[in-house]
Amino acid sequence: MFVSMLRPNLFRPRFLSTAATKTPAFILTRDHILRAFAPLAETKDAAIRERFFTDSIVPDVTWTITGSAHSLAGTRRSLEAHSAASFNKLGQKLRGPIAFTVTRVIVDAEPGPDGWWACVETRGEATRSTGEPYNNEYVWLTRWNAAGKMDEVRSYFDTMLSEEVLRGPGG
């Protein structure tokens, strides 16, 4: 008490301006990401699976498949372009869609100047048209906008396995 009488402002909490401490309208959480990715586990009902793409990704997403020494590598600036260059291409060599299971989610503690970032690790399982399994592991570095949708994805996975499937028989 004596100290506070001598220097009354010393122990008083200081707050940043209200503009700096304004709570964002959208806060990215692990649960939000798990709900967003849940439709990718569906392989029988296309309408359920499609919700991942319509509800969780902006149509003009920037989607990069990293690397340079494989046919899927590149940056596409729309969901349509990415699907044509990757999902559809690989899908021609599979008996059905890849069932994705989220195995780990890491979310930034706060948004950066360009939005929220999260790292989503998944396991993807499908059957090749030859009957062999296609089991791959993925890490998607994802940026989320203020509406809670992904507007950028950087994808990392076993590209050697994907190339083996793409060059193999079937489809």
N, C-alpha and C positions, 0 to 999 in steps of 0.2 A: 504494500500500500504506500509506503514511504516513497519508493521509487516512482510509482505512478503519479504521485503528487508533484514530484520534481520535473518529470518528463511525461506529461499526460498522454502524448501520442505514441510513445515508444512501444507499447504492447497492444495497441489497438490494431485489429486486423485491417489490412489495406485491400481494397478491391480495385480491380481494373474497371475501366469504363464499361457501361452496360453493352455498348456495341461490341466490345472485345469478348465479353463473357456470354453473349447471347447463345442460347442452346440451339443447335441446328435442328431443323424440322425433322430430319431423318438421321437416326443413329444406327450405324451398321453393327449388327450383333451376330454371334454364332448361330442363334436360332433362326434369324432371318435368312442366313445363307443355307442352312439345312432345309428350311421350307422351300427356298428357291430351287435347290438342286433335287429335291425329292422326286419330281416328275421324271427325271432321267433314269430312275430305277425301273420305271415301267417299260416293258417291251411288247406287251400285247395290245394295249389301248393307245392308239396314235394320238387321240385327242388329249388324253392326260399328258402324254409325253410332250406334246406341242406346247403345253402351258409353260414349260421351262423357257422356250424361245420367245413366246409372246408376252409373258408376264415378267420375265426377269432380265431380258436383254433388249437394249434399244436397237431398232432396225439398222441404224448406221454405226453399229459397233466397230471399233478397230480391233481386229483379231489377228494376232501374230502367232504363227507356229514357228518356234525358234529353230535355228539351225540353217545350214546352207547346202549340205550334201545329201539331201533327200527330196523327193518330189512333192511333199506336202508343205515344205518350208515356204514362208512368205507372210506378208502382211496384207490383209484384205480390209476394206473399209465399209463393209456391210455384211449383215448376217447372210444374205442371199449369196454373196460372193464367197464367203467363207464356207458355207454349206456345199456349194458346187465344187470347191477346190479340195475339200477334205471329207466331210461327213458322207456326201453322196458318192464320192470316188471310192472310199473305203467300204461303204455300204454295199457296193456292187459285188464285193468279194466275201460278204458275210451272209449268213442265212436269216439274220434278223438284226434289229438294232442292238447296239452295245448297252448293256445294263450297267449303269454307273452307280457305285456305292461310295459315299463320302467316308473317308477314313480319318481325315484330320482337317481342322479349320484353324487358321491363325488370322486374327483381325487386328489391324492397326488400332492403337489405343485412342487415337483421335484423327480426324480427317486432315489431309494435307491440302495445300492450295488447289490441287486438282481433283479433290474428292477423297472418298474412303478407299483404302486398299485392303485386300484380304488375299490370303493364300489358301487355296482349296485343293487338298490331295484326294484323289479318287482312285478306285480300282474299277477297271472296265472289263466286263466279261461278255463274250459272244462266241458264236460258232462260225468258223470259216465255211465257205461253200464246199470245201473238201471234207468237212466233218471234223477237222482238227479244232482245238480250242484257240480262241484269240483272247488272251488274258493280258492286259496291259495296265500299267500304272501311270497316272497322270498327275501333274501339278499345274493348276491354273492360277496365275497371278491375276487377280481381278480388280478392276477399279469400278466403284459404284457411284452413281450420281445422287443428287439430292432427292430424286423420286424413288430411290431404292432399286434401281436397275443397273446392270452392268453396261458400261459404255466402252470398256477396254478389257481385253483378255490376252494374256501372254501364256501360251501353252507349251508345256515341257512333257515329253513322254518318250517311250522306247521307240524311236523312229526306225531303228533297224528291224524291229518286229513288224511294224507297219509296212515297211518297204518289202519285206519278205512276203507278206500277204498280198500286197498290190502286184507284185511280179509273179505270183503263183497262179495256178490254174483256177478256174471258176469265174463266175460273173459273166 
